[in-house]
Amino acid sequence: MSSLLIKSATVVNEGRQFTADVLIRDRLIEKIAPEIGDFSGPEINAAGLHLFPGCIDDQVHFREPGLTHKADIFNESRAAVAGGITSFMEMPNTVPNTLTQELLADKYSIASKNSLANYSFYMGASNDNLEEVLRTDAANVCGIKVFMGSSTGNMLVDNEKTLENIFSSTPMLIATHCEDEDTIRRNLQLFKDKYGENLTPEMHPLIRSAEACYTSSSFAVALAKKHGSRLHILHISSGKETGLFSNAVPLSEKKITAEACIHHLWFSDADYAEKGNWIKWNPAIKTDDDRREIFRAVLDGRIDVIATDHAPHTIAEKSQPYSQAPSGGPLVQHALTAMLELYHQGKISLDDIAEKMAHHPAICFRLANRGFIREGYAADLVLVNLHQPWVVNHANVLSKCGWSPFEGQTFQSAVTHTLVSGHLAYHNGKFNESRMGERLRFSV
């Protein structure tokens, strides 16, 4: 399908909502107008539907290579597209860890054949691969990922000299996972001394505490200010951390930015009693006060981006006792509909959703020609019916792991169509896999 006309959609874009036709030719948005006539190709009647720019998820773990019993690029990208995410940026803690340019290239090769969504992959940093990090092409790679806490393999960067070297010499965006390992180890030992091995999910936010997050996040911010680095702190989970960020200048002028994730906006520690390990993430879901403060920072512009930290594990893995169960869970399929549910609850506007899930990731990462509904831009688009209720259940979960922390939840809104670079990849439960997504490019 080289051309397509979307008719009578309610466009949600750049702080405005208006009814328009949108003409797509090849992979680009060719024209946006109140009415477009003299078109003989296929049409989508979007009357009553809302047209959003495709969501850009700046933090996913699709587990390929090496962990494909949990997830893989093919299945997770399909789940993402069904959920209105048209582009993703994937993390380097696969097996092997993505710590060389050759291993990074391997992931791009896999995605070019198997990803229904547009894609980019972070280059991973370790305590001893700075030379490889500095070889990364900023025009073709979304950023450098630094685990300043909670990682596997050789990816925990806990050497202060190494961190100084990375922050002082890397011109690219540095995305960080911030949790202080010393604080976590002390907390864990205290709980083990008191409870032995009888630890429970309710203890998770006390072990992986707000103090651990703030200690690490504040250190990262200090390093970035010292060296003038482009720093993006992922999955802010505590209210205290929100004070590290500013809304004093436009996002395009910020050098220090932040992300909030769906689970930290939706759940609180009160949900561990019911959800248990199914909402065990790192950093931990914390108190209702933390959730409110994070939401406030999203709305006032101190936190710039909403993403998922989609990180699947198998049902068997998550069913283990708390101490053995891994952290993380699937979210890409339900991220947009969860935020739209919060819209129905009066907590966020449609304009803010488009801004935080599409416009701002594009600006923050300097994505070329994406993230907005503009003529000449890539046609990454999502049509949503705001009044089409559905229930998340085991049978309709698309992630390879086969479960969701949202099972049993009724969402009022549904994604009806997703276009990826002009290709109608998803329509009312059906996929068109005749064309894969594109590699993301970045302005430098």
C-alpha positions as CSV (number, residue, x, y, z in Angstrom):
1,M,0.0,0.0,0.0
2,S,1.9,3.1,-1.3
3,S,-0.9,5.6,-0.5
4,L,-3.7,5.8,2.0
5,L,-6.2,8.5,3.0
6,I,-7.4,8.8,6.6
7,K,-10.8,10.6,6.6
8,S,-12.4,12.8,9.2
9,A,-10.1,11.9,12.1
10,T,-9.9,13.9,15.3
11,V,-6.2,14.8,15.2
12,V,-4.4,15.1,18.6
13,N,-1.1,16.9,17.9
14,E,1.0,19.6,19.3
15,G,-1.5,20.8,21.9
16,R,-4.4,21.0,19.4
17,Q,-7.4,18.8,18.6
18,F,-9.1,19.2,15.2
19,T,-10.9,17.2,12.6
20,A,-8.9,16.6,9.4
21,D,-8.1,14.3,6.5
22,V,-4.5,12.9,6.4
23,L,-3.0,11.8,3.1
24,I,-0.2,9.3,3.3
25,R,2.0,8.5,0.3
26,D,4.7,6.0,0.4
27,R,6.1,6.3,4.0
28,L,5.3,10.0,4.6
29,I,2.5,12.3,5.5
30,E,1.9,14.2,2.3
31,K,-1.1,16.4,3.3
32,I,-3.2,17.4,6.3
33,A,-6.4,19.3,5.5
34,P,-10.0,19.8,6.6
35,E,-11.0,17.8,3.5
36,I,-9.0,16.0,0.8
37,G,-10.8,15.1,-2.4
38,D,-9.7,13.6,-5.7
39,F,-8.1,10.6,-4.2
40,S,-8.9,7.2,-5.7
41,G,-6.9,4.9,-3.3
42,P,-7.8,3.1,-0.1
43,E,-9.3,5.0,2.7
44,I,-9.9,4.7,6.4
45,N,-13.1,6.2,7.7
46,A,-11.9,7.7,11.0
47,A,-15.0,9.6,12.0
48,G,-15.3,9.2,15.7
49,L,-11.7,8.1,16.1
50,H,-8.8,10.0,17.5
51,L,-5.5,10.1,15.5
52,F,-2.3,10.3,17.6
53,P,1.3,10.4,16.5
54,G,2.7,6.9,17.1
55,C,4.1,6.4,20.6
56,I,7.9,6.2,20.9
57,D,9.0,4.0,23.7
58,D,12.5,4.9,24.9
59,Q,13.0,1.9,27.2
60,V,12.2,-1.7,26.4
61,H,13.9,-5.0,27.0
62,F,13.0,-7.4,24.1
63,R,15.4,-10.1,25.3
64,E,17.0,-11.0,22.0
65,P,19.6,-12.4,21.6
66,G,20.1,-14.9,24.4
67,L,16.9,-14.7,26.4
68,T,14.3,-15.6,23.8
69,H,12.5,-18.0,26.0
70,K,11.1,-14.9,27.6
71,A,10.6,-12.6,24.6
72,D,12.0,-11.7,21.2
73,I,12.0,-8.8,18.8
74,F,9.3,-10.3,16.5
75,N,6.7,-11.0,19.2
76,E,7.3,-7.9,21.4
77,S,7.3,-5.5,18.4
78,R,3.9,-6.9,17.4
79,A,2.6,-6.4,20.9
80,A,4.0,-2.8,20.8
81,V,2.3,-2.1,17.4
82,A,-1.0,-3.5,18.7
83,G,-0.6,-1.0,21.6
84,G,0.1,2.0,19.4
85,I,3.9,2.1,19.9
86,T,5.4,2.6,16.5
87,S,9.1,3.0,17.6
88,F,11.1,1.5,20.4
89,M,14.6,1.9,21.8
90,E,15.9,-1.4,23.3
91,M,18.3,-2.0,26.1
92,P,21.8,-3.7,26.0
93,N,21.4,-6.3,28.8
94,T,20.8,-9.2,26.5
95,V,23.0,-12.2,26.3
96,P,25.7,-11.5,25.4
97,N,25.6,-7.9,26.7
98,T,25.7,-5.3,23.9
99,L,29.2,-4.0,24.8
100,T,30.8,-4.1,21.3
101,Q,30.0,-2.5,18.0
102,E,29.8,-5.9,16.4
103,L,27.2,-7.1,18.9
104,L,25.2,-3.9,18.4
105,A,25.2,-4.5,14.7
106,D,23.9,-8.0,15.2
107,K,20.8,-6.7,17.0
108,Y,20.1,-4.2,14.2
109,S,20.4,-7.1,11.7
110,I,17.8,-9.1,13.7
111,A,15.4,-6.2,13.9
112,S,15.7,-5.4,10.2
113,K,14.2,-8.9,9.5
114,N,11.8,-9.3,12.4
115,S,10.6,-6.0,13.9
116,L,7.2,-4.7,12.9
117,A,7.9,-1.4,14.7
118,N,10.7,1.1,14.0
119,Y,13.7,0.4,16.1
120,S,16.9,1.5,17.7
121,F,19.3,-0.1,20.2
122,Y,21.4,1.4,23.0
123,M,25.1,0.8,23.1
124,G,25.9,-0.6,26.5
125,A,28.6,0.7,28.9
126,S,30.6,-1.3,31.3
127,N,33.6,-0.6,33.6
128,D,36.0,-1.4,30.8
129,N,34.6,-0.7,27.3
130,L,34.9,3.1,27.0
131,E,36.8,2.7,23.7
132,E,33.9,0.8,22.2
133,V,31.4,3.2,23.6
134,L,33.2,6.1,21.9
135,R,33.0,4.4,18.5
136,T,29.2,4.6,18.6
137,D,27.6,6.6,15.7
138,A,25.2,9.2,17.2
139,A,23.3,9.5,13.9
140,N,22.3,5.8,13.9
141,V,22.1,4.8,17.6
142,C,19.7,6.3,20.2
143,G,22.2,6.6,23.1
144,I,24.5,5.0,25.6
145,K,23.0,3.0,28.4
146,V,24.7,3.1,31.9
147,F,23.4,0.8,34.6
148,M,24.3,2.6,37.8
149,G,22.6,-0.2,39.7
150,S,20.6,-3.4,39.0
151,S,22.0,-5.2,36.0
152,T,23.3,-8.6,34.9
153,G,26.5,-9.8,33.4
154,N,29.2,-7.1,33.1
155,M,26.9,-4.1,32.9
156,L,26.9,-2.6,36.4
157,V,29.0,0.5,36.2
158,D,30.1,1.2,39.8
159,N,33.6,2.5,39.3
160,E,33.5,6.3,39.9
161,K,36.5,6.9,37.6
162,T,34.8,5.0,34.8
163,L,31.6,7.0,35.3
164,E,33.7,10.3,35.2
165,N,35.3,9.1,31.9
166,I,31.9,8.2,30.4
167,F,30.2,11.5,31.3
168,S,33.2,13.6,30.4
169,S,33.9,12.1,27.0
170,T,30.6,10.9,25.5
171,P,28.8,13.5,23.4
172,M,25.7,11.3,22.9
173,L,22.7,11.0,25.2
174,I,23.5,8.9,28.3
175,A,20.5,7.0,29.6
176,T,20.9,5.8,33.2
177,H,19.3,3.3,35.5
178,C,19.9,4.9,38.9
179,E,19.9,2.8,42.1
180,D,22.7,2.8,44.7
181,E,23.9,-0.8,45.1
182,D,25.5,-0.2,48.5
183,T,22.2,1.1,50.0
184,I,20.3,-1.8,48.5
185,R,22.8,-4.4,49.9
186,R,22.5,-2.8,53.4
187,N,18.7,-2.8,53.3
188,L,18.6,-6.4,52.0
189,Q,20.9,-7.6,54.8
190,L,18.7,-5.8,57.4
191,F,15.6,-7.6,56.1
192,K,17.4,-11.0,55.9
193,D,18.6,-10.6,59.5
194,K,15.0,-10.0,60.6
195,Y,13.1,-12.3,58.3
196,G,15.6,-14.8,57.0
197,E,14.6,-16.1,53.6
198,N,10.9,-15.3,54.2
199,L,11.0,-12.0,52.3
200,T,7.8,-10.9,50.4
201,P,7.0,-8.5,47.5
202,E,5.7,-5.9,50.0
203,M,9.3,-5.5,51.2
204,H,10.6,-4.7,47.7
205,P,10.2,-0.9,47.9
206,L,11.8,-0.9,51.3
207,I,14.9,-2.9,50.1
208,R,15.2,-1.0,46.8
209,S,14.3,2.2,48.6
210,A,13.7,5.8,47.6
211,E,17.0,6.6,49.3
212,A,18.8,4.2,47.0
213,C,17.3,5.8,44.0
214,Y,17.9,9.4,45.1
215,T,21.5,8.7,46.1
216,S,22.3,7.4,42.6
217,S,20.1,9.9,40.6
218,S,21.6,12.9,42.4
219,F,25.1,11.6,41.7
220,A,24.3,11.2,38.0
221,V,22.9,14.7,37.8
222,A,26.0,16.1,39.6
223,L,28.2,14.3,37.0
224,A,26.1,15.6,34.1
225,K,26.3,19.2,35.4
226,K,30.0,18.9,36.0
227,H,30.8,17.7,32.5
228,G,27.9,19.3,30.5
229,S,26.6,15.8,29.5
230,R,23.3,14.9,27.9
231,L,21.7,12.9,30.7
232,H,18.4,11.1,30.6
233,I,17.4,9.3,33.8
234,L,15.1,6.4,33.2
235,H,12.1,5.2,35.3
236,I,11.9,7.8,38.1
237,S,10.2,6.0,41.0
238,S,10.3,8.3,44.0
239,G,8.9,11.7,44.7
240,K,12.2,13.0,46.1
241,E,13.9,12.4,42.8
242,T,11.5,14.7,41.0
243,G,13.2,17.7,42.7
244,L,16.3,17.0,40.7
245,F,14.7,18.1,37.5
246,S,13.6,21.5,36.1
247,N,10.9,22.9,33.8
248,A,12.6,26.3,33.5
249,V,13.5,25.9,29.8
250,P,12.0,24.1,26.8
251,L,12.8,20.5,26.4
252,S,14.9,21.2,23.3
253,E,17.3,23.3,25.5
254,K,17.5,20.8,28.4
255,K,20.6,18.7,28.9
256,I,19.2,16.8,31.9
257,T,15.9,15.0,31.3
258,A,13.8,12.3,32.9
259,E,11.4,9.5,32.2
260,A,8.4,8.1,34.1
261,C,7.1,4.6,33.4
262,I,3.5,3.3,33.2
263,H,3.8,1.1,36.3
264,H,5.0,3.9,38.5
265,L,2.1,6.1,37.4
266,W,-0.5,3.3,37.7
267,F,0.4,1.1,40.7
268,S,1.5,1.8,44.3
269,D,2.9,-0.3,47.2
270,A,-0.8,-1.1,48.2
271,D,-1.0,-3.3,45.1
272,Y,1.7,-5.7,46.2
273,A,-0.8,-7.6,48.4
274,E,-2.8,-8.5,45.2
275,K,-0.2,-8.4,42.5
276,G,2.9,-9.7,44.3
277,N,5.8,-10.5,42.0
278,W,3.8,-9.5,38.9
279,I,4.5,-5.9,39.7
280,K,8.0,-6.5,40.9
281,W,10.2,-4.0,38.9
282,N,13.5,-2.3,39.5
283,P,13.3,0.4,40.6
284,A,10.5,-0.6,42.8
285,I,6.9,0.6,42.7
286,K,6.7,2.8,45.8
287,T,4.1,4.7,47.8
288,D,1.0,6.4,46.7
289,D,2.7,9.7,47.7
290,D,5.6,8.8,45.3
291,R,3.1,8.1,42.6
292,R,1.4,11.4,43.0
293,E,4.7,13.3,43.0
294,I,5.8,11.6,39.8
295,F,2.5,12.3,38.2
296,R,2.8,16.0,39.2
297,A,6.3,16.2,37.7
298,V,5.0,14.7,34.5
299,L,2.2,17.3,34.2
300,D,4.3,20.3,35.2
301,G,7.2,19.4,32.8
302,R,9.9,18.3,35.1
303,I,9.6,14.8,33.9
304,D,9.7,14.8,30.1
305,V,8.8,11.3,28.8
306,I,6.4,8.5,29.6
307,A,7.7,5.0,28.6
308,T,7.3,1.4,29.6
309,D,10.4,-0.4,30.8
310,H,8.8,-3.4,29.1
311,A,10.8,-6.3,30.6
312,P,9.1,-9.7,30.2
313,H,9.9,-12.9,32.2
314,T,8.1,-16.2,32.0
315,I,5.2,-17.1,34.2
316,A,7.3,-19.8,35.8
317,E,10.1,-17.3,36.6
318,K,7.7,-14.8,38.1
319,S,5.9,-17.5,40.1
320,Q,8.9,-18.2,42.2
321,P,9.3,-16.9,45.8
322,Y,10.0,-13.2,46.0
323,S,13.8,-13.6,46.4
324,Q,14.1,-15.7,43.3
325,A,11.6,-14.0,41.1
326,P,13.2,-11.6,38.6
327,S,12.1,-8.0,38.3
328,G,10.2,-6.7,35.3
329,G,7.1,-7.3,33.3
330,P,5.4,-6.8,29.9
331,L,3.8,-3.4,29.2
332,V,4.1,-2.3,25.5
333,Q,0.7,-3.6,24.5
334,H,-1.2,-1.7,27.2
335,A,0.8,1.5,27.7
336,L,-1.3,3.8,25.6
337,T,-4.6,2.3,26.7
338,A,-3.5,2.6,30.3
339,M,-2.7,6.3,29.9
340,L,-6.0,6.8,28.1
341,E,-7.7,5.2,31.1
342,L,-6.1,7.8,33.3
343,Y,-7.4,10.4,30.8
344,H,-10.9,9.0,31.4
345,Q,-10.3,9.4,35.1
346,G,-9.5,13.1,34.6
347,K,-5.8,12.7,35.5
348,I,-4.2,13.7,32.2
349,S,-5.2,15.3,29.0
350,L,-5.1,13.7,25.5
351,D,-2.7,16.5,24.5
352,D,-0.3,15.6,27.4
353,I,-0.4,11.9,26.4
354,A,0.6,12.8,22.8
355,E,3.3,15.1,24.1
356,K,4.9,12.7,26.7
357,M,4.6,9.6,24.6
358,A,5.4,10.9,21.1
359,H,6.5,14.6,20.8
360,H,8.9,14.6,23.8
361,P,10.7,11.3,23.1
362,A,11.4,12.6,19.6
363,I,12.7,16.0,20.9
364,C,14.7,14.4,23.7
365,F,16.5,11.9,21.5
366,R,16.7,14.3,18.5
367,L,14.8,11.8,16.3
368,A,14.7,12.8,12.7
369,N,11.3,13.4,11.1
370,R,9.2,11.5,13.7
371,G,7.0,12.0,16.7
372,F,4.6,14.6,15.2
373,I,1.7,14.6,12.8
374,R,3.3,17.0,10.3
375,E,3.5,17.1,6.5
376,G,6.7,15.6,5.3
377,Y,7.1,13.5,8.5
378,A,7.1,9.7,8.6
379,A,3.6,8.4,8.9
380,D,3.8,6.8,12.3
381,L,0.2,7.1,13.4
382,V,-2.3,5.5,15.7
383,L,-6.1,5.6,15.6
384,V,-7.9,5.1,18.8
385,N,-11.5,4.6,19.7
386,L,-12.0,6.3,23.1
387,H,-15.2,4.4,23.7
388,Q,-14.5,0.8,22.9
389,P,-14.2,-1.1,26.2
390,W,-12.3,-4.3,26.4
391,V,-10.9,-6.5,29.2
392,V,-7.2,-7.6,29.3
393,N,-7.1,-11.4,29.7
394,H,-4.6,-14.2,29.2
395,A,-6.0,-15.0,25.8
396,N,-5.5,-11.5,24.3
397,V,-2.0,-10.9,25.7
398,L,0.4,-10.7,22.7
399,S,3.8,-10.7,24.5
400,K,5.6,-14.0,24.3
401,C,5.6,-14.4,28.1
402,G,1.8,-14.8,28.0
403,W,0.8,-12.6,30.9
404,S,0.2,-9.0,31.9
405,P,0.0,-7.1,35.2
406,F,-3.2,-5.6,33.8
407,E,-5.1,-8.9,33.5
408,G,-8.6,-8.4,34.6
409,Q,-8.5,-4.6,33.9
410,T,-11.2,-3.1,31.7
411,F,-9.9,-0.3,29.5
412,Q,-12.4,2.1,28.0
413,S,-10.3,2.8,24.9
414,A,-8.9,0.6,22.2
415,V,-6.3,0.9,19.4
416,T,-8.0,0.3,16.1
417,H,-5.2,1.0,13.5
418,T,-1.4,1.5,13.7
419,L,0.6,2.8,10.8
420,V,4.4,2.3,10.9
421,S,6.3,4.5,8.5
422,G,3.2,4.6,6.3
423,H,2.5,0.9,6.5
424,L,-0.8,-0.2,7.9
425,A,0.8,-2.8,10.3
426,Y,-2.2,-3.4,12.6
427,H,-6.0,-3.1,12.1
428,N,-8.6,-4.3,14.6
429,G,-6.7,-7.3,15.9
430,K,-5.0,-8.3,12.6
431,F,-1.4,-7.7,11.6
432,N,0.1,-7.0,8.2
433,E,3.7,-8.3,8.3
434,S,4.5,-7.7,4.7
435,R,6.8,-4.9,5.6
436,M,9.0,-4.4,8.6
437,G,9.8,-1.2,10.5
438,E,12.7,1.1,9.9
439,R,15.9,1.9,11.7
440,L,15.6,5.2,13.5
441,R,17.9,8.0,12.6
442,F,18.9,10.9,14.8
443,S,20.0,14.5,14.3
444,V,23.5,15.3,15.6
